[in-house]
Amino acid sequence: MKQNELHQPSMAARTKRNTLRLMTWTILWVISVALLSLGPQLIWNFDMVMTTVAIICNLALGYKLILVNKDYLSGLDELQRWIQLNAMGISLGVGLVVGIFYEVLEDIKVITFEPQISHLIIIMALVYIVSIFFGNRKYS
Amino acid sequence: MKNRLKVLRAERDWTQADLAAALDVSRQTVNAIEKGKFDPSLPLAFKVGRLFELAIEEIFEYE
């Protein structure tokens, strides 16, 4: 094996860099969501200009987050992409099934409170994390 | 699929990390292929063949 082949930027280094980018943009997006949710009431007293700026920031950061996430997935190797695909497929399936089920429960008065989208997102995130964990364990 | 990746790697005294770097994949992927847990794509199989200067069928065997 040629030495220069051994000293190319490693897969691990590339994944680490992309993960850090993804983490940074995720944090920025979460901050923009918090600002958009709480800012109008707690900081700028429903000023429309400030609210519009917050909306634009949130959408722009959301768009960037999608692009960075796409880059992250593109930077993975085929096994890692396979693990991600399985995890996302399971999360999406669980999200759909549990989401509809949760909504129906309220319609038929089995639960008395209104279903919240945040509950569904938490469930999908947990399922995704567990799926990634077991996917990595399966191929380790 | 069975494969001779581990043997070929050992003959050259390479670690899994060396092979992973040469193939631009993670060490986890090399390990999974060696253990037969994961079948590589055709482009990756060609890359492996080129690296070891062998035909794909000399490395991988369909069961």
N, CA and C atoms of all chains as a GROMACS GRO file, in nm:
protein
  609
    1MET      N    1   0.084  -0.120   0.000
    1MET     CA    2   0.000   0.000   0.000
    1MET      C    3   0.087   0.125   0.000
    2LYS      N    4   0.051   0.220  -0.085
    2LYS     CA    5   0.130   0.342  -0.091
    2LYS      C    6   0.106   0.426   0.033
    3GLN      N    7   0.213   0.495   0.076
    3GLN     CA    8   0.200   0.574   0.198
    3GLN      C    9   0.097   0.685   0.185
    4ASN      N   10   0.093   0.748   0.061
    4ASN     CA   11  -0.002   0.858   0.046
    4ASN      C   12  -0.147   0.811   0.054
    5GLU      N   13  -0.169   0.682   0.023
    5GLU     CA   14  -0.304   0.629   0.036
    5GLU      C   15  -0.343   0.619   0.183
    6LEU      N   16  -0.241   0.594   0.266
    6LEU     CA   17  -0.269   0.577   0.408
    6LEU      C   18  -0.291   0.710   0.479
    7HIS      N   19  -0.243   0.820   0.420
    7HIS     CA   20  -0.250   0.947   0.490
    7HIS      C   21  -0.347   1.047   0.428
    8GLN      N   22  -0.444   0.997   0.353
    8GLN     CA   23  -0.551   1.085   0.307
    8GLN      C   24  -0.638   1.121   0.428
    9PRO      N   25  -0.712   1.236   0.418
    9PRO     CA   26  -0.803   1.266   0.529
    9PRO      C   27  -0.894   1.146   0.555
   10SER      N   28  -0.895   1.103   0.678
   10SER     CA   29  -0.963   0.976   0.706
   10SER      C   30  -1.115   0.996   0.709
   11MET      N   31  -1.180   0.883   0.692
   11MET     CA   32  -1.326   0.879   0.700
   11MET      C   33  -1.372   0.934   0.836
   12ALA      N   34  -1.300   0.893   0.941
   12ALA     CA   35  -1.337   0.935   1.077
   12ALA      C   36  -1.324   1.087   1.091
   13ALA      N   37  -1.216   1.143   1.033
   13ALA     CA   38  -1.196   1.288   1.042
   13ALA      C   39  -1.306   1.362   0.966
   14ARG      N   40  -1.340   1.310   0.850
   14ARG     CA   41  -1.445   1.374   0.769
   14ARG      C   42  -1.580   1.368   0.840
   15THR      N   43  -1.610   1.251   0.897
   15THR     CA   44  -1.738   1.235   0.968
   15THR      C   45  -1.743   1.326   1.090
   16LYS      N   46  -1.629   1.336   1.159
   16LYS     CA   47  -1.622   1.422   1.278
   16LYS      C   48  -1.649   1.568   1.240
   17ARG      N   49  -1.585   1.612   1.130
   17ARG     CA   50  -1.604   1.750   1.085
   17ARG      C   51  -1.751   1.775   1.047
   18ASN      N   52  -1.809   1.680   0.972
   18ASN     CA   53  -1.949   1.696   0.930
   18ASN      C   54  -2.045   1.690   1.049
   19THR      N   55  -2.011   1.607   1.148
   19THR     CA   56  -2.095   1.597   1.268
   19THR      C   57  -2.092   1.728   1.346
   20LEU      N   58  -1.973   1.788   1.356
   20LEU     CA   59  -1.961   1.917   1.426
   20LEU      C   60  -2.040   2.026   1.354
   21ARG      N   61  -2.032   2.026   1.221
   21ARG     CA   62  -2.110   2.123   1.141
   21ARG      C   63  -2.259   2.104   1.165
   22LEU      N   64  -2.301   1.976   1.164
   22LEU     CA   65  -2.443   1.946   1.184
   22LEU      C   66  -2.488   1.990   1.323
   23MET      N   67  -2.403   1.964   1.423
   23MET     CA   68  -2.436   2.002   1.560
   23MET      C   69  -2.448   2.155   1.572
   24THR      N   70  -2.353   2.226   1.512
   24THR     CA   71  -2.353   2.373   1.519
   24THR      C   72  -2.480   2.431   1.457
   25TRP      N   73  -2.514   2.385   1.336
   25TRP     CA   74  -2.632   2.440   1.268
   25TRP      C   75  -2.761   2.396   1.336
   26THR      N   76  -2.759   2.277   1.398
   26THR     CA   77  -2.878   2.233   1.472
   26THR      C   78  -2.902   2.324   1.592
   27ILE      N   79  -2.793   2.356   1.664
   27ILE     CA   80  -2.804   2.443   1.781
   27ILE      C   81  -2.856   2.581   1.739
   28LEU      N   82  -2.800   2.634   1.628
   28LEU     CA   83  -2.844   2.766   1.580
   28LEU      C   84  -2.992   2.763   1.541
   29TRP      N   85  -3.033   2.654   1.477
   29TRP     CA   86  -3.174   2.643   1.437
   29TRP      C   87  -3.266   2.634   1.560
   30VAL      N   88  -3.222   2.555   1.660
   30VAL     CA   89  -3.303   2.541   1.783
   30VAL      C   90  -3.316   2.677   1.853
   31ILE      N   91  -3.205   2.753   1.854
   31ILE     CA   92  -3.210   2.887   1.914
   31ILE      C   93  -3.310   2.975   1.837
   32SER      N   94  -3.309   2.963   1.703
   32SER     CA   95  -3.402   3.045   1.623
   32SER      C   96  -3.548   3.004   1.647
   33VAL      N   97  -3.570   2.874   1.670
   33VAL     CA   98  -3.706   2.827   1.703
   33VAL      C   99  -3.751   2.885   1.837
   34ALA      N  100  -3.658   2.881   1.935
   34ALA     CA  101  -3.689   2.934   2.068
   34ALA      C  102  -3.719   3.084   2.060
   35LEU      N  103  -3.637   3.154   1.980
   35LEU     CA  104  -3.656   3.299   1.965
   35LEU      C  105  -3.790   3.331   1.899
   36LEU      N  106  -3.824   3.251   1.797
   36LEU     CA  107  -3.950   3.273   1.727
   36LEU      C  108  -4.070   3.239   1.816
   37SER      N  109  -4.054   3.137   1.900
   37SER     CA  110  -4.165   3.094   1.986
   37SER      C  111  -4.186   3.190   2.103
   38LEU      N  112  -4.075   3.232   2.164
   38LEU     CA  113  -4.085   3.310   2.287
   38LEU      C  114  -4.063   3.459   2.270
   39GLY      N  115  -3.985   3.494   2.166
   39GLY     CA  116  -3.948   3.635   2.144
   39GLY      C  117  -4.066   3.731   2.136
   40PRO      N  118  -4.166   3.704   2.051
   40PRO     CA  119  -4.276   3.801   2.036
   40PRO      C  120  -4.342   3.838   2.168
   41GLN      N  121  -4.362   3.739   2.254
   41GLN     CA  122  -4.431   3.766   2.380
   41GLN      C  123  -4.338   3.821   2.488
   42LEU      N  124  -4.216   3.763   2.496
   42LEU     CA  125  -4.129   3.796   2.609
   42LEU      C  126  -4.025   3.903   2.581
   43ILE      N  127  -3.988   3.924   2.453
   43ILE     CA  128  -3.877   4.017   2.426
   43ILE      C  129  -3.922   4.142   2.351
   44TRP      N  130  -3.993   4.125   2.237
   44TRP     CA  131  -4.022   4.245   2.157
   44TRP      C  132  -4.172   4.280   2.148
   45ASN      N  133  -4.250   4.227   2.236
   45ASN     CA  134  -4.392   4.266   2.251
   45ASN      C  135  -4.468   4.265   2.117
   46PHE      N  136  -4.456   4.158   2.045
   46PHE     CA  137  -4.529   4.134   1.918
   46PHE      C  138  -4.501   4.240   1.810
   47ASP      N  139  -4.384   4.301   1.815
   47ASP     CA  140  -4.345   4.394   1.709
   47ASP      C  141  -4.333   4.315   1.578
   48MET      N  142  -4.408   4.357   1.474
   48MET     CA  143  -4.415   4.278   1.351
   48MET      C  144  -4.282   4.272   1.276
   49VAL      N  145  -4.205   4.381   1.283
   49VAL     CA  146  -4.076   4.383   1.212
   49VAL      C  147  -3.983   4.278   1.274
   50MET      N  148  -3.976   4.279   1.407
   50MET     CA  149  -3.890   4.182   1.476
   50MET      C  150  -3.939   4.038   1.452
   51THR      N  151  -4.070   4.022   1.453
   51THR     CA  152  -4.126   3.888   1.430
   51THR      C  153  -4.093   3.840   1.289
   52THR      N  154  -4.102   3.933   1.192
   52THR     CA  155  -4.070   3.897   1.053
   52THR      C  156  -3.923   3.857   1.041
   53VAL      N  157  -3.836   3.934   1.107
   53VAL     CA  158  -3.692   3.900   1.106
   53VAL      C  159  -3.671   3.762   1.167
   54ALA      N  160  -3.740   3.733   1.277
   54ALA     CA  161  -3.726   3.602   1.344
   54ALA      C  162  -3.775   3.489   1.254
   55ILE      N  163  -3.885   3.515   1.181
   55ILE     CA  164  -3.938   3.413   1.088
   55ILE      C  165  -3.837   3.385   0.977
   56ILE      N  166  -3.783   3.494   0.919
   56ILE     CA  167  -3.686   3.478   0.809
   56ILE      C  168  -3.561   3.403   0.858
   57CYS      N  169  -3.513   3.440   0.977
   57CYS     CA  170  -3.395   3.373   1.035
   57CYS      C  171  -3.424   3.225   1.055
   58ASN      N  172  -3.541   3.194   1.109
   58ASN     CA  173  -3.578   3.055   1.135
   58ASN      C  174  -3.583   2.974   1.006
   59LEU      N  175  -3.645   3.030   0.903
   59LEU     CA  176  -3.656   2.958   0.775
   59LEU      C  177  -3.519   2.942   0.710
   60ALA      N  178  -3.438   3.048   0.716
   60ALA     CA  179  -3.304   3.043   0.654
   60ALA      C  180  -3.216   2.939   0.726
   61LEU      N  181  -3.222   2.941   0.859
   61LEU     CA  182  -3.141   2.843   0.935
   61LEU      C  183  -3.194   2.702   0.914
   62GLY      N  184  -3.324   2.688   0.901
   62GLY     CA  185  -3.383   2.556   0.873
   62GLY      C  186  -3.337   2.504   0.739
   63TYR      N  187  -3.334   2.593   0.641
   63TYR     CA  188  -3.288   2.554   0.506
   63TYR      C  189  -3.141   2.510   0.511
   64LYS      N  190  -3.060   2.590   0.581
   64LYS     CA  191  -2.918   2.556   0.593
   64LYS      C  192  -2.900   2.422   0.666
   65LEU      N  193  -2.981   2.400   0.769
   65LEU     CA  194  -2.973   2.274   0.846
   65LEU      C  195  -3.003   2.154   0.756
   66ILE      N  196  -3.100   2.169   0.668
   66ILE     CA  197  -3.134   2.060   0.576
   66ILE      C  198  -3.014   2.030   0.484
   67LEU      N  199  -2.951   2.137   0.432
   67LEU     CA  200  -2.836   2.119   0.343
   67LEU      C  201  -2.719   2.053   0.416
   68VAL      N  202  -2.694   2.097   0.539
   68VAL     CA  203  -2.583   2.042   0.618
   68VAL      C  204  -2.610   1.895   0.651
   69ASN      N  205  -2.735   1.864   0.681
   69ASN     CA  206  -2.771   1.725   0.710
   69ASN      C  207  -2.751   1.637   0.586
   70LYS      N  208  -2.786   1.693   0.470
   70LYS     CA  209  -2.767   1.620   0.344
   70LYS      C  210  -2.617   1.596   0.320
   71ASP      N  211  -2.535   1.698   0.345
   71ASP     CA  212  -2.389   1.683   0.332
   71ASP      C  213  -2.336   1.576   0.428
   72TYR      N  214  -2.391   1.578   0.550
   72TYR     CA  215  -2.349   1.480   0.650
   72TYR      C  216  -2.375   1.338   0.600
   73LEU      N  217  -2.494   1.316   0.546
   73LEU     CA  218  -2.529   1.182   0.496
   73LEU      C  219  -2.443   1.146   0.376
   74SER      N  220  -2.416   1.243   0.289
   74SER     CA  221  -2.333   1.216   0.170
   74SER      C  222  -2.190   1.180   0.210
   75GLY      N  223  -2.145   1.234   0.322
   75GLY     CA  224  -2.007   1.209   0.366
   75GLY      C  225  -1.987   1.074   0.433
   76LEU      N  226  -2.096   1.006   0.463
   76LEU     CA  227  -2.084   0.875   0.530
   76LEU      C  228  -2.049   0.767   0.428
   77ASP      N  229  -1.996   0.657   0.476
   77ASP     CA  230  -1.973   0.546   0.384
   77ASP      C  231  -2.100   0.462   0.371
   78GLU      N  232  -2.095   0.358   0.288
   78GLU     CA  233  -2.220   0.289   0.255
   78GLU      C  234  -2.283   0.214   0.372
   79LEU      N  235  -2.202   0.161   0.462
   79LEU     CA  236  -2.259   0.092   0.579
   79LEU      C  237  -2.327   0.194   0.672
   80GLN      N  238  -2.258   0.306   0.694
   80GLN     CA  239  -2.316   0.408   0.782
   80GLN      C  240  -2.444   0.465   0.722
   81ARG      N  241  -2.446   0.480   0.589
   81ARG     CA  242  -2.569   0.528   0.524
   81ARG      C  243  -2.680   0.426   0.539
   82TRP      N  244  -2.644   0.298   0.532
   82TRP     CA  245  -2.743   0.191   0.548
   82TRP      C  246  -2.804   0.195   0.688
   83ILE      N  247  -2.719   0.216   0.788
   83ILE     CA  248  -2.766   0.226   0.927
   83ILE      C  249  -2.859   0.347   0.942
   84GLN      N  250  -2.819   0.459   0.882
   84GLN     CA  251  -2.900   0.582   0.887
   84GLN      C  252  -3.034   0.560   0.817
   85LEU      N  253  -3.030   0.494   0.700
   85LEU     CA  254  -3.152   0.470   0.624
   85LEU      C  255  -3.251   0.386   0.704
   86ASN      N  256  -3.199   0.280   0.768
   86ASN     CA  257  -3.285   0.196   0.851
   86ASN      C  258  -3.346   0.276   0.966
   87ALA      N  259  -3.260   0.355   1.032
   87ALA     CA  260  -3.306   0.434   1.148
   87ALA      C  261  -3.412   0.535   1.105
   88MET      N  262  -3.388   0.601   0.990
   88MET     CA  263  -3.484   0.701   0.944
   88MET      C  264  -3.614   0.635   0.899
   89GLY      N  265  -3.603   0.517   0.836
   89GLY     CA  266  -3.722   0.444   0.794
   89GLY      C  267  -3.807   0.403   0.912
   90ILE      N  268  -3.742   0.352   1.015
   90ILE     CA  269  -3.815   0.310   1.136
   90ILE      C  270  -3.878   0.433   1.204
   91SER      N  271  -3.800   0.541   1.214
   91SER     CA  272  -3.852   0.664   1.280
   91SER      C  273  -3.973   0.719   1.205
   92LEU      N  274  -3.962   0.722   1.072
   92LEU     CA  275  -4.073   0.773   0.991
   92LEU      C  276  -4.197   0.685   1.007
   93GLY      N  277  -4.175   0.554   1.005
   93GLY     CA  278  -4.287   0.459   1.021
   93GLY      C  279  -4.353   0.475   1.156
   94VAL      N  280  -4.272   0.479   1.260
   94VAL     CA  281  -4.326   0.495   1.396
   94VAL      C  282  -4.397   0.630   1.407
   95GLY      N  283  -4.336   0.734   1.348
   95GLY     CA  284  -4.397   0.867   1.352
   95GLY      C  285  -4.536   0.867   1.289
   96LEU      N  286  -4.548   0.802   1.175
   96LEU     CA  287  -4.676   0.797   1.104
   96LEU      C  288  -4.780   0.718   1.184
   97VAL      N  289  -4.741   0.597   1.225
   97VAL     CA  290  -4.836   0.507   1.294
   97VAL      C  291  -4.877   0.567   1.430
   98VAL      N  292  -4.776   0.608   1.508
   98VAL     CA  293  -4.807   0.663   1.641
   98VAL      C  294  -4.880   0.797   1.629
   99GLY      N  295  -4.843   0.877   1.531
   99GLY     CA  296  -4.906   1.008   1.511
   99GLY      C  297  -5.054   0.994   1.482
  100ILE      N  298  -5.088   0.907   1.390
  100ILE     CA  299  -5.230   0.885   1.355
  100ILE      C  300  -5.304   0.826   1.475
  101PHE      N  301  -5.241   0.726   1.539
  101PHE     CA  302  -5.300   0.659   1.655
  101PHE      C  303  -5.331   0.760   1.766
  102TYR      N  304  -5.235   0.847   1.791
  102TYR     CA  305  -5.245   0.949   1.896
  102TYR      C  306  -5.362   1.043   1.866
  103GLU      N  307  -5.374   1.084   1.740
  103GLU     CA  308  -5.483   1.174   1.697
  103GLU      C  309  -5.619   1.105   1.714
  104VAL      N  310  -5.624   0.976   1.674
  104VAL     CA  311  -5.751   0.902   1.683
  104VAL      C  312  -5.793   0.886   1.829
  105LEU      N  313  -5.695   0.864   1.917
  105LEU     CA  314  -5.726   0.849   2.060
  105LEU      C  315  -5.802   0.969   2.114
  106GLU      N  316  -5.764   1.088   2.065
  106GLU     CA  317  -5.834   1.209   2.110
  106GLU      C  318  -5.974   1.217   2.048
  107ASP      N  319  -5.982   1.179   1.919
  107ASP     CA  320  -6.112   1.183   1.850
  107ASP      C  321  -6.215   1.093   1.918
  108ILE      N  322  -6.171   0.976   1.966
  108ILE     CA  323  -6.266   0.882   2.027
  108ILE      C  324  -6.271   0.896   2.180
  109LYS      N  325  -6.212   1.008   2.228
  109LYS     CA  326  -6.220   1.046   2.370
  109LYS      C  327  -6.152   0.948   2.467
  110VAL      N  328  -6.052   0.876   2.416
  110VAL     CA  329  -5.975   0.788   2.505
  110VAL      C  330  -5.878   0.875   2.587
  111ILE      N  331  -5.828   0.980   2.523
  111ILE     CA  332  -5.747   1.078   2.598
  111ILE      C  333  -5.823   1.210   2.598
  112THR      N  334  -5.805   1.285   2.704
  112THR     CA  335  -5.884   1.408   2.717
  112THR      C  336  -5.805   1.532   2.673
  113PHE      N  337  -5.673   1.518   2.665
  113PHE     CA  338  -5.591   1.635   2.625
  113PHE      C  339  -5.568   1.634   2.474
  114GLU      N  340  -5.533   1.752   2.422
  114GLU     CA  341  -5.510   1.764   2.278
  114GLU      C  342  -5.371   1.713   2.242
  115PRO      N  343  -5.357   1.626   2.140
  115PRO     CA  344  -5.224   1.577   2.101
  115PRO      C  345  -5.131   1.692   2.060
  116GLN      N  346  -5.008   1.683   2.105
  116GLN     CA  347  -4.909   1.787   2.074
  116GLN      C  348  -4.807   1.731   1.975
  117ILE      N  349  -4.770   1.814   1.877
  117ILE     CA  350  -4.670   1.772   1.777
  117ILE      C  351  -4.535   1.745   1.845
  118SER      N  352  -4.509   1.818   1.956
  118SER     CA  353  -4.381   1.800   2.025
  118SER      C  354  -4.366   1.658   2.080
  119HIS      N  355  -4.479   1.598   2.124
  119HIS     CA  356  -4.474   1.460   2.175
  119HIS      C  357  -4.430   1.364   2.065
  120LEU      N  358  -4.484   1.388   1.945
  120LEU     CA  359  -4.451   1.303   1.831
  120LEU      C  360  -4.304   1.317   1.794
  121ILE      N  361  -4.255   1.441   1.796
  121ILE     CA  362  -4.114   1.466   1.762
  121ILE      C  363  -4.022   1.398   1.864
  122ILE      N  364  -4.060   1.404   1.991
  122ILE     CA  365  -3.980   1.339   2.096
  122ILE      C  366  -3.976   1.187   2.071
  123ILE      N  367  -4.091   1.129   2.041
  123ILE     CA  368  -4.097   0.984   2.015
  123ILE      C  369  -4.010   0.948   1.894
  124MET      N  370  -4.023   1.026   1.786
  124MET     CA  371  -3.944   0.998   1.665
  124MET      C  372  -3.795   1.011   1.692
  125ALA      N  373  -3.757   1.113   1.770
  125ALA     CA  374  -3.615   1.133   1.802
  125ALA      C  375  -3.562   1.016   1.885
  126LEU      N  376  -3.641   0.972   1.982
  126LEU     CA  377  -3.597   0.859   2.067
  126LEU      C  378  -3.585   0.731   1.984
  127VAL      N  379  -3.683   0.707   1.896
  127VAL     CA  380  -3.679   0.588   1.811
  127VAL      C  381  -3.556   0.593   1.719
  128TYR      N  382  -3.529   0.712   1.665
  128TYR     CA  383  -3.413   0.730   1.577
  128TYR      C  384  -3.282   0.699   1.652
  129ILE      N  385  -3.269   0.753   1.773
  129ILE     CA  386  -3.147   0.732   1.853
  129ILE      C  387  -3.130   0.583   1.886
  130VAL      N  388  -3.238   0.518   1.927
  130VAL     CA  389  -3.232   0.375   1.961
  130VAL      C  390  -3.198   0.293   1.836
  131SER      N  391  -3.257   0.328   1.722
  131SER     CA  392  -3.230   0.256   1.597
  131SER      C  393  -3.084   0.271   1.555
  132ILE      N  394  -3.029   0.391   1.570
  132ILE     CA  395  -2.888   0.413   1.536
  132ILE      C  396  -2.799   0.329   1.628
  133PHE      N  397  -2.834   0.326   1.756
  133PHE     CA  398  -2.756   0.249   1.854
  133PHE      C  399  -2.754   0.100   1.817
  134PHE      N  400  -2.874   0.045   1.792
  134PHE     CA  401  -2.881  -0.099   1.760
  134PHE      C  402  -2.822  -0.128   1.621
  135GLY      N  403  -2.837  -0.033   1.529
  135GLY     CA  404  -2.776  -0.051   1.396
  135GLY      C  405  -2.626  -0.058   1.405
  136ASN      N  406  -2.567   0.031   1.483
  136ASN     CA  407  -2.421   0.031   1.500
  136ASN      C  408  -2.376  -0.096   1.572
  137ARG      N  409  -2.455  -0.140   1.670
  137ARG     CA  410  -2.418  -0.260   1.745
  137ARG      C  411  -2.424  -0.384   1.656
  138LYS      N  412  -2.523  -0.387   1.569
  138LYS     CA  413  -2.539  -0.501   1.478
  138LYS      C  414  -2.417  -0.519   1.388
  139TYR      N  415  -2.360  -0.408   1.342
  139TYR     CA  416  -2.250  -0.415   1.247
  139TYR      C  417  -2.113  -0.390   1.310
  140SER      N  418  -2.107  -0.392   1.443
  140SER     CA  419  -1.977  -0.364   1.507
  140SER      C  420  -1.897  -0.494   1.520
  141MET      N  421  -2.251  -1.323   0.133
  141MET     CA  422  -2.130  -1.341   0.052
  141MET      C  423  -2.011  -1.371   0.141
  142LYS      N  424  -1.933  -1.469   0.100
  142LYS     CA  425  -1.807  -1.496   0.171
  142LYS      C  426  -1.699  -1.411   0.106
  143ASN      N  427  -1.595  -1.382   0.181
  143ASN     CA  428  -1.485  -1.307   0.119
  143ASN      C  429  -1.352  -1.340   0.186
  144ARG      N  430  -1.243  -1.305   0.114
  144ARG     CA  431  -1.108  -1.334   0.163
  144ARG      C  432  -1.038  -1.207   0.212
  145LEU      N  433  -1.117  -1.110   0.246
  145LEU     CA  434  -1.060  -0.979   0.282
  145LEU      C  435  -0.962  -0.987   0.399
  146LYS      N  436  -1.001  -1.062   0.500
  146LYS     CA  437  -0.918  -1.071   0.620
  146LYS      C  438  -0.783  -1.138   0.588
  147VAL      N  439  -0.789  -1.241   0.507
  147VAL     CA  440  -0.666  -1.313   0.469
  147VAL      C  441  -0.576  -1.223   0.386
  148LEU      N  442  -0.635  -1.158   0.286
  148LEU     CA  443  -0.557  -1.070   0.199
  148LEU      C  444  -0.494  -0.955   0.277
  149ARG      N  445  -0.569  -0.904   0.370
  149ARG     CA  446  -0.519  -0.794   0.455
  149ARG      C  447  -0.405  -0.843   0.542
  150ALA      N  448  -0.421  -0.962   0.600
  150ALA     CA  449  -0.318  -1.018   0.687
  150ALA      C  450  -0.190  -1.048   0.609
  151GLU      N  451  -0.206  -1.095   0.486
  151GLU     CA  452  -0.088  -1.124   0.402
  151GLU      C  453  -0.003  -0.999   0.381
  152ARG      N  454  -0.068  -0.886   0.376
  152ARG     CA  455   0.004  -0.758   0.354
  152ARG      C  456   0.038  -0.688   0.485
  153ASP      N  457   0.001  -0.750   0.594
  153ASP     CA  458   0.028  -0.695   0.727
  153ASP      C  459  -0.038  -0.558   0.746
  154TRP      N  460  -0.158  -0.543   0.695
  154TRP     CA  461  -0.234  -0.420   0.713
  154TRP      C  462  -0.332  -0.437   0.828
  155THR      N  463  -0.357  -0.328   0.896
  155THR     CA  464  -0.463  -0.329   0.998
  155THR      C  465  -0.595  -0.296   0.929
  156GLN      N  466  -0.704  -0.315   1.002
  156GLN     CA  467  -0.835  -0.277   0.947
  156GLN      C  468  -0.838  -0.126   0.920
  157ALA      N  469  -0.771  -0.052   1.006
  157ALA     CA  470  -0.769   0.094   0.989
  157ALA      C  471  -0.694   0.132   0.860
  158ASP      N  472  -0.583   0.061   0.831
  158ASP     CA  473  -0.508   0.086   0.707
  158ASP      C  474  -0.597   0.062   0.585
  159LEU      N  475  -0.664  -0.052   0.588
  159LEU     CA  476  -0.750  -0.089   0.476
  159LEU      C  477  -0.867   0.010   0.462
  160ALA      N  478  -0.924   0.047   0.576
  160ALA     CA  479  -1.035   0.143   0.574
  160ALA      C  480  -0.990   0.275   0.512
  161ALA      N  481  -0.870   0.321   0.548
  161ALA     CA  482  -0.818   0.447   0.494
  161ALA      C  483  -0.796   0.435   0.343
  162ALA      N  484  -0.744   0.323   0.299
  162ALA     CA  485  -0.718   0.303   0.156
  162ALA      C  486  -0.848   0.298   0.076
  163LEU      N  487  -0.953   0.246   0.138
  163LEU     CA  488  -1.081   0.233   0.067
  163LEU      C  489  -1.173   0.353   0.092
  164ASP      N  490  -1.128   0.443   0.179
  164ASP     CA  491  -1.208   0.560   0.218
  164ASP      C  492  -1.344   0.520   0.277
  165VAL      N  493  -1.339   0.423   0.366
  165VAL     CA  494  -1.458   0.383   0.442
  165VAL      C  495  -1.419   0.378   0.590
  166SER      N  496  -1.516   0.354   0.675
  166SER     CA  497  -1.486   0.346   0.818
  166SER      C  498  -1.430   0.208   0.852
  167ARG      N  499  -1.360   0.201   0.965
  167ARG     CA  500  -1.308   0.072   1.010
  167ARG      C  501  -1.423  -0.024   1.041
  168GLN      N  502  -1.534   0.033   1.086
  168GLN     CA  503  -1.655  -0.046   1.115
  168GLN      C  504  -1.702  -0.119   0.988
  169THR      N  505  -1.692  -0.050   0.875
  169THR     CA  506  -1.736  -0.111   0.748
  169THR      C  507  -1.643  -0.225   0.707
  170VAL      N  508  -1.512  -0.204   0.720
  170VAL     CA  509  -1.416  -0.311   0.689
  170VAL      C  510  -1.443  -0.432   0.778
  171ASN      N  511  -1.462  -0.407   0.904
  171ASN     CA  512  -1.489  -0.514   1.001
  171ASN      C  513  -1.617  -0.590   0.965
  172ALA      N  514  -1.723  -0.515   0.931
  172ALA     CA  515  -1.851  -0.578   0.898
  172ALA      C  516  -1.840  -0.661   0.770
  173ILE      N  517  -1.763  -0.612   0.672
  173ILE     CA  518  -1.745  -0.688   0.547
  173ILE      C  519  -1.664  -0.815   0.576
  174GLU      N  520  -1.556  -0.801   0.652
  174GLU     CA  521  -1.473  -0.918   0.685
  174GLU      C  522  -1.553  -1.027   0.756
  175LYS      N  523  -1.642  -0.984   0.844
  175LYS     CA  524  -1.721  -1.081   0.921
  175LYS      C  525  -1.843  -1.132   0.843
  176GLY      N  526  -1.861  -1.080   0.721
  176GLY     CA  527  -1.974  -1.123   0.638
  176GLY      C  528  -2.108  -1.068   0.684
  177LYS      N  529  -2.103  -0.963   0.768
  177LYS     CA  530  -2.228  -0.904   0.816
  177LYS      C  531  -2.286  -0.804   0.715
  178PHE      N  532  -2.198  -0.753   0.630
  178PHE     CA  533  -2.240  -0.650   0.534
  178PHE      C  534  -2.176  -0.677   0.398
  179ASP      N  535  -2.258  -0.675   0.294
  179ASP     CA  536  -2.206  -0.695   0.158
  179ASP      C  537  -2.176  -0.559   0.096
  180PRO      N  538  -2.055  -0.543   0.042
  180PRO     CA  539  -2.021  -0.412  -0.016
  180PRO      C  540  -2.096  -0.390  -0.147
  181SER      N  541  -2.108  -0.262  -0.185
  181SER     CA  542  -2.168  -0.229  -0.315
  181SER      C  543  -2.069  -0.272  -0.424
  182LEU      N  544  -2.117  -0.273  -0.548
  182LEU     CA  545  -2.029  -0.309  -0.659
  182LEU      C  546  -1.910  -0.212  -0.673
  183PRO      N  547  -1.932  -0.080  -0.664
  183PRO     CA  548  -1.816   0.011  -0.672
  183PRO      C  549  -1.712  -0.015  -0.563
  184LEU      N  550  -1.760  -0.044  -0.441
  184LEU     CA  551  -1.664  -0.071  -0.334
  184LEU      C  552  -1.592  -0.204  -0.356
  185ALA      N  553  -1.665  -0.302  -0.408
  185ALA     CA  554  -1.602  -0.431  -0.439
  185ALA      C  555  -1.495  -0.414  -0.546
  186PHE      N  556  -1.522  -0.331  -0.647
  186PHE     CA  557  -1.422  -0.302  -0.751
  186PHE      C  558  -1.300  -0.233  -0.689
  187LYS      N  559  -1.327  -0.143  -0.597
  187LYS     CA  560  -1.219  -0.069  -0.531
  187LYS      C  561  -1.129  -0.166  -0.454
  188VAL      N  562  -1.192  -0.261  -0.386
  188VAL     CA  563  -1.118  -0.362  -0.312
  188VAL      C  564  -1.034  -0.446  -0.409
  189GLY      N  565  -1.096  -0.486  -0.519
  189GLY     CA  566  -1.026  -0.565  -0.620
  189GLY      C  567  -0.905  -0.492  -0.676
  190ARG      N  568  -0.925  -0.363  -0.705
  190ARG     CA  569  -0.815  -0.282  -0.760
  190ARG      C  570  -0.703  -0.268  -0.658
  191LEU      N  571  -0.739  -0.249  -0.533
  191LEU     CA  572  -0.639  -0.232  -0.427
  191LEU      C  573  -0.552  -0.358  -0.412
  192PHE      N  574  -0.617  -0.474  -0.416
  192PHE     CA  575  -0.542  -0.599  -0.399
  192PHE      C  576  -0.493  -0.656  -0.534
  193GLU      N  577  -0.525  -0.584  -0.641
  193GLU     CA  578  -0.487  -0.627  -0.777
  193GLU      C  579  -0.537  -0.768  -0.807
  194LEU      N  580  -0.664  -0.787  -0.774
  194LEU     CA  581  -0.731  -0.916  -0.797
  194LEU      C  582  -0.868  -0.890  -0.857
  195ALA      N  583  -0.922  -0.993  -0.926
  195ALA     CA  584  -1.059  -0.981  -0.977
  195ALA      C  585  -1.156  -0.994  -0.860
  196ILE      N  586  -1.272  -0.935  -0.876
  196ILE     CA  587  -1.372  -0.937  -0.767
  196ILE      C  588  -1.402  -1.081  -0.724
  197GLU      N  589  -1.418  -1.170  -0.822
  197GLU     CA  590  -1.455  -1.308  -0.788
  197GLU      C  591  -1.342  -1.384  -0.717
  198GLU      N  592  -1.220  -1.329  -0.721
  198GLU     CA  593  -1.110  -1.390  -0.645
  198GLU      C  594  -1.114  -1.347  -0.498
  199ILE      N  595  -1.193  -1.247  -0.469
  199ILE     CA  596  -1.203  -1.196  -0.331
  199ILE      C  597  -1.340  -1.232  -0.270
  200PHE      N  598  -1.443  -1.211  -0.350
  200PHE     CA  599  -1.580  -1.234  -0.300
  200PHE      C  600  -1.641  -1.357  -0.366
  201GLU      N  601  -1.712  -1.432  -0.285
  201GLU     CA  602  -1.778  -1.551  -0.337
  201GLU      C  603  -1.925  -1.549  -0.295
  202TYR      N  604  -2.012  -1.560  -0.395
  202TYR     CA  605  -2.156  -1.559  -0.364
  202TYR      C  606  -2.197  -1.694  -0.310
  203GLU      N  607  -2.265  -1.693  -0.196
  203GLU     CA  608  -2.308  -1.821  -0.134
  203GLU      C  609  -2.448  -1.857  -0.177
   0.00000   0.00000   0.00000
